[in-house]
Amino acid sequence: MSFKMLSGRTIPSVGLGTYLIQGRRTKTVLDDALTLGYRAFDTATMYNNEHDLGSALNKLLPQHNLKREDIFITTKLYPSDHGEKAYEAIRTSLNNLQFDYIDLYLIHWPGVYGVPRHSKDNLKLRTASWAAMVKAMEEGLIKDIGVSNYTVSHLKQLLDNNYGVKPVVNQVEWHPSCHQAELKDFCDKEGILLQAYMPLGGNGNINLIKNSIICDVAKRLGKTPAQILLRWSLQQNIAVIPKSSSRDHLKENLGVDFIIPDDDMAMISKIPPEKFDWDPSDIA
């Protein structure tokens, strides 16, 4: 299953989040992932694993009879690299990944490290970052560009200053305890694909996996709680990038070809709110 982005290109509906996957085990995890059918891999400069990911994929693709165009790589701009640093940051990520192009490059965070959250300099600098990303895309270094952790307000500002290129993706924290109807409606209207990070509720956090509603639905449908959580997002046309390094969990996270009944979807959506990661709501 895949989703068509605003650009017309497609992105696999389930990708592999690679946060905390580093060093020698990177190759083992990616080997398992490719064997199981993963074709989309999500990283970021902040994760400090672009080089590990690129080295592993360059070795593994021939072993799996795959070419560069068979996989989809996303990486992101470090929040301190906004503005005049952005173009060079893109080239650094490209060199780290050791490929000729990046499939999807995102602004990781609408704010700038070192700049007060309420300062208008955040808008000025991220707009300059977008201009650098458009330039890199025109040069063929990037296929598509998008954002992460953007609110409706941030998206509206970007659409007013987008240098002729709209974001194809907005990657945000999204799970039954953290979802925003206004953001979903706006992205749907503008043709921007929402992609869920932390779709299982965050690294090491078991609140959702152990939630009684999730567990009851999982038992009734003969699925695991993780599969219910992923399917809940996918059924709303939201792509997911769960993080996993266990082969069993990697396989489990691909087993999402089923339907959650509407009543259960509604019940899951009413789980009390809880946000586990960054809150961009007060970034100017």
C-alpha positions in Angstrom: 0.0 0.0 0.0 1.2 3.5 -0.8 0.0 7.0 -0.8 0.2 9.5 -3.7 1.8 12.8 -2.7 1.0 16.3 -4.0 3.9 15.9 -6.5 2.4 12.8 -8.0 5.1 10.5 -6.6 4.1 7.8 -4.2 5.4 7.0 -0.7 5.0 3.6 1.0 2.2 3.8 3.6 4.4 2.1 6.2 8.1 3.1 6.5 10.8 2.4 9.0 11.6 5.1 11.5 15.4 4.9 12.3 15.7 7.1 15.4 18.2 5.4 17.8 19.3 2.9 15.2 23.0 3.5 14.9 26.4 1.8 14.4 27.0 -1.8 13.5 23.4 -3.0 14.2 22.1 -0.6 11.5 23.0 -3.1 8.7 21.3 -6.0 10.5 18.1 -4.0 11.1 18.0 -2.8 7.5 18.7 -6.3 6.1 15.8 -7.6 8.0 13.6 -4.7 6.9 14.4 -5.1 3.2 13.8 -8.9 3.5 10.4 -8.3 5.0 9.5 -5.7 2.3 10.2 -2.3 3.8 11.1 0.2 1.1 10.9 3.6 2.9 13.4 4.7 5.5 13.1 7.8 7.7 16.1 9.5 9.2 17.2 13.0 10.2 20.4 14.9 10.7 19.4 15.1 14.4 19.4 11.2 14.6 23.2 11.2 13.8 22.8 8.0 11.7 22.6 9.2 8.1 26.1 7.8 7.3 25.3 4.5 9.0 22.0 4.3 7.0 23.6 5.2 3.7 26.5 2.8 4.1 24.2 -0.1 5.0 21.8 0.5 2.2 24.6 0.8 -0.4 25.9 -2.6 0.6 22.5 -4.2 1.0 20.6 -3.1 -2.1 22.6 -5.2 -4.5 22.3 -8.2 -2.2 18.5 -7.8 -2.3 18.5 -7.2 -6.1 17.3 -3.7 -5.5 18.3 -0.4 -7.1 18.3 3.1 -5.6 15.0 3.9 -7.2 13.4 1.0 -5.4 13.7 2.6 -2.0 12.5 5.9 -0.5 14.7 7.9 1.8 13.5 10.8 4.0 15.8 13.0 6.0 15.4 16.3 7.8 17.0 19.7 8.4 18.6 20.2 11.9 16.8 23.0 13.7 20.1 25.0 14.1 20.7 24.8 10.4 17.9 27.1 9.3 18.5 30.0 7.0 21.8 30.5 5.2 23.1 27.1 6.6 20.3 25.1 5.0 21.7 24.5 1.5 25.0 23.3 2.9 23.2 21.1 5.4 21.3 19.4 2.5 24.6 18.7 0.7 26.1 17.3 3.9 23.1 14.9 4.4 23.5 13.8 0.8 27.2 13.1 1.3 26.4 11.2 4.5 23.8 9.1 2.8 26.2 8.4 -0.2 23.4 8.6 -2.8 22.9 11.0 -5.7 19.6 12.3 -4.4 17.2 12.4 -1.4 13.6 11.4 -2.0 12.1 13.6 0.6 13.7 16.4 2.6 11.8 18.0 5.5 12.2 21.0 7.7 12.3 19.1 11.0 11.0 21.8 13.3 9.4 25.3 12.6 11.6 26.9 15.2 15.3 27.7 15.2 17.6 26.6 18.0 18.9 29.6 19.8 16.0 31.8 18.7 13.2 32.6 21.2 10.0 30.7 20.4 7.9 33.8 20.0 10.4 35.7 17.8 9.4 36.5 14.2 13.0 35.5 13.2 11.7 31.9 13.2 9.5 32.6 10.3 12.2 34.6 8.5 14.8 31.8 8.9 12.5 28.9 8.0 11.3 30.7 4.9 15.0 31.1 3.9 15.4 27.4 4.5 12.5 26.6 2.3 14.1 28.7 -0.5 17.3 26.6 -0.1 15.3 23.4 -0.3 13.6 24.6 -3.5 17.0 25.4 -5.0 18.3 21.9 -4.1 15.2 20.4 -5.6 15.7 22.3 -8.8 19.2 21.0 -9.0 18.1 17.4 -8.6 19.5 16.9 -5.2 16.1 16.4 -3.7 13.0 14.9 -5.3 10.4 16.3 -3.0 10.3 18.7 0.0 8.0 19.0 3.0 7.9 19.9 6.7 7.6 18.3 10.1 5.8 19.5 13.3 4.0 22.3 11.4 0.7 23.6 12.7 -2.0 25.0 10.5 -0.6 28.5 11.2 2.9 27.5 10.1 1.5 25.8 7.0 -0.5 28.9 6.0 2.6 31.0 6.4 4.6 28.6 4.2 1.9 28.6 1.5 2.2 32.4 1.4 6.0 32.1 1.0 6.7 28.8 -0.8 8.7 30.0 -3.8 6.2 28.1 -6.1 6.6 24.7 -4.4 4.1 23.4 -1.9 5.1 20.9 0.8 4.1 17.4 -0.1 4.2 16.0 3.4 3.7 17.3 7.0 5.2 14.7 9.4 3.7 15.1 12.9 3.1 13.2 16.1 -0.1 11.4 15.5 -1.7 8.6 17.4 -5.0 8.1 19.3 -3.9 10.3 22.1 -2.6 13.1 19.8 -4.5 14.0 16.7 -6.0 17.2 15.4 -9.0 17.4 13.2 -8.3 20.9 12.1 -4.8 20.0 10.9 -6.0 16.9 9.1 -8.8 18.9 7.3 -6.4 21.6 6.3 -3.8 19.2 4.9 -6.5 17.2 3.1 -7.7 20.4 1.5 -4.2 21.5 0.4 -3.2 18.0 -0.8 -0.5 17.7 1.8 0.0 14.1 3.1 0.1 13.7 6.8 2.7 11.2 8.0 2.6 10.0 11.6 5.7 9.7 13.7 5.3 8.0 17.1 2.2 6.2 15.8 2.6 3.7 18.6 2.9 6.3 21.3 6.6 7.1 21.5 9.9 5.3 22.2 9.6 3.1 25.3 6.2 4.4 26.1 3.6 1.7 26.7 0.6 3.9 27.5 -1.1 3.2 24.2 0.1 -0.4 23.6 -1.3 -1.3 27.0 -4.5 0.9 26.7 -7.5 -1.2 27.6 -9.5 0.1 24.6 -6.7 -0.8 22.2 -6.2 -4.2 23.7 -9.9 -5.0 23.6 -10.1 -4.1 19.9 -7.0 -6.0 19.2 -8.3 -9.1 20.9 -11.7 -8.9 19.1 -10.0 -8.5 15.7 -7.3 -11.1 16.3 -4.5 -8.5 15.9 -1.8 -7.0 18.1 -2.2 -3.6 19.8 0.6 -2.2 17.6 -1.3 -3.3 14.5 -4.4 -1.7 15.7 -2.6 1.6 16.4 -1.0 1.6 13.0 -4.2 0.7 11.2 -6.0 3.5 13.0 -3.8 6.0 11.3 -3.7 4.3 8.0 -7.4 4.1 7.9 -7.5 7.9 8.0 -5.1 8.0 5.0 -2.2 8.9 7.2 1.2 7.3 6.4 3.1 5.8 9.4 6.8 5.4 10.2 7.0 3.2 13.4 10.5 2.8 14.8 11.6 -0.8 15.4 14.8 -2.8 15.4 13.4 -6.2 16.3 12.7 -8.5 13.3 9.5 -9.7 15.0 8.2 -6.2 15.5 9.3 -5.2 12.0 7.2 -8.0 10.6 4.3 -7.2 13.0 4.2 -3.6 11.8 3.6 -4.6 8.2 0.6 -6.8 9.1 -1.9 -4.0 8.7 -4.0 -5.2 5.8 -7.4 -5.3 7.6 -10.2 -3.0 8.5 -11.1 -1.6 11.9 -15.0 -1.2 12.2 -16.2 2.4 12.3 -17.5 2.1 15.9 -14.1 0.9 17.1 -12.4 3.7 15.1 -14.6 6.3 16.9 -14.0 4.7 20.3 -10.2 4.7 19.8 -10.3 8.3 18.7 -11.8 9.3 22.1 -8.8 8.0 24.1 -7.8 10.8 26.5 -5.2 13.2 25.0 -1.5 12.9 25.8 1.4 14.3 23.8 4.7 12.6 24.1 7.0 14.8 22.0 7.7 18.4 20.9 4.9 21.0 21.1 5.2 23.5 18.2 2.0 25.4 19.0 3.8 28.5 20.4 6.5 28.8 17.7 6.0 32.1 15.9 
